Amino acid sequence: MKKIWIINGPNLNLLGKRQPEIYGYKSFETFFGELKELFPQIELYYFQSNHEGAIIDHLQTIGFGQSDGLVFNPAAYTHTSIAIGDCLAAIQLPCVEVHISDIYQRETFRHHSYIKPYCVDSIVGKGLDGYKMAVEKLLPLIL
């Protein structure tokens, strides 16, 4: 069975609590259970960290044969982490970048992504549905 990892960056462990007017009222853990039910034909795994190095370590672990695809919301690291961009360039994994809010309608510092050049697609501003859309984008690439 094919495997897709979903990785979330800093502060996304606060979904459902943090600025619900932007990010919604549902925790990611609750949503992840629903997402797994929508895609029984693949194995979905989830990792979240507030630490850049932990995210890079996890990407390196799954990036060479431990996963078939990646849905990645690096959160604020999108706009600051050249190191995560370098890691995505190094691993051998199709990746879809996801942002719950529309980063292009927010502060200007959020308009640049160090991640996007290494992704097959970028989905922004679709709320949690963006994760579902990202899995759907990956399916034809991995099945």
Number of C-alpha atoms within 10 A of each C-alpha: 8 14 18 24 22 22 21 22 21 17 15 22 17 15 18 18 14 15 11 12 9 14 20 16 14 14 17 19 13 10 13 18 11 12 18 15 10 11 14 10 13 17 14 22 14 13 15 20 17 17 12 16 12 14 21 16 13 15 24 16 13 19 21 13 12 15 21 24 26 25 28 25 26 28 20 17 21 23 15 17 16 14 15 21 20 14 19 23 14 14 17 16 23 21 27 26 26 31 23 20 18 16 17 13 10 10 8 9 12 17 13 13 20 18 27 17 13 19 18 15 16 20 20 18 17 15 17 22 15 22 25 19 15 23 22 12 19 20 16 8 11 15 10
